[in-house]
């Protein structure tokens, strides 16, 4: 009888955790789309600004703007590489899906800890 009660509690807890998980995944996808859009907008603006400064403003020209665009591009490359290296310490590969899954799982773990569901799962269901 107690086993059935534990199974019923387990099903309730799984529904709660799944609700939290789905809510977070929806928010995370929205954040990823927003970040991708902002990054695309940044690089597009950088390209058109560089183009305008090089070809439309006479006194700036290639000799002054090219080193600036090169330096900005290299800085962005280094920042991206550092982000990948930082996350790759715990990853198996550097594929986008693995990185996204890693960050999603880490964030879910922290949300579960904040809401107390991680301790609930660990203490209540050690018998499984």
N, C-alpha and C positions, 0 to 999 in steps of 0.2 A: 504494500500500500504506500509506504513511504517512497519507494522507487518511482511510482506513478506521479506522486506529488513533486518529486524532484524533476521528472521529465516535463511536467506541466510548467514548472518554474523556469526550466531551461528554455522551453518554447517561448514563454513570455519575454525572457531576457534576450533571446535571439532576435525577436521582433523589434525590441527597443534598440538593440545594437545595429540591426540592419537599417532601421529608420535613421539613426545618427549617421551611419555610413553613407546612405543614399543622399542625405542632405549635404554632407560634406563633399561627396563626389560631384554633385551638381554645382556647388559653389566653386570647387577646384577647377572644373571645366570652364566655368565662366571666367575665372581668373586667368587661366591659360589662354583663352581666346582674347581677353583684353590685353594681356602682356604681348601676345603675338601681334595684335593690331598696333599697339603702341610702338613695338620694335620695328615693324614694317613702316609705319609712318615716320619714325626717326630716321631710318636709313634712306627712305625716299626723299625726305626733306634735306638730309645731308647731301645726297646726290644732286638734287636740283639747285641747292644753294651753291655747291661747288661749281656746277656747270655755269650758273649765272655769274659768279664772281670771276671765273676764268675767261669766259667768252663774251660777256656783255659789258663788263666794266674794264675800260681800256687800261687804266693805270695800275690795276692789280695784276691781271694776266697770269699766265701759267707759272712763271718763276716764283711768284710770291704765294700763290694759293696751293700749288701742288704739294709743297712740303707740309703745309697745314693739314690738307686732306689725308696725306700719307700718315702723319702722326696720329690723327684721330682714328684712322682705320686700324693702325697697329695697336693703339690703346684698347680699342674695342675687342680686337682679336685676343690680346693678352688677358683681358677681363673674362672673356668667354672660356679660354683655356683654364684659367684659375678656377672658375666655377665647375668645369668638368672634372678637373683633378681633385678638387675638394670633395665632390660627391662620388667620384670613382673609387675612393678609398674603401667604400663599403659596397661597391657594385661589382658585377661580374663582367660587364661590358659597357661601352659608352653609347649604346644605341638609345635613341630618343625614348622608346617605350620603357626601357629599363630605368632610365633616369626619372621619367614621369611616375612610374610605379613606386620607385624608391621614395620620392618626395611625398606622394600620396599616402603611402603606408606610414611614414614617419609622422606626418601631420595627423593621420587617424589615430595613431598611438598616443600622441599628445592630447588629442581631444578626448579619447577614452579615459585617459588618466585624469583630466580635469573634471569630467563628468562623473567619475567614480565607477565607470562600467568595467574598466580593466581589472580593478581589484575584485569586483563582483564576479567576473568570469574566472579569475585565477583561484579565488578561495572556494567558490561554490561548486565548481565542476572539475575538481582534481581527480575524481573517480573515473572520469571518462578518459 
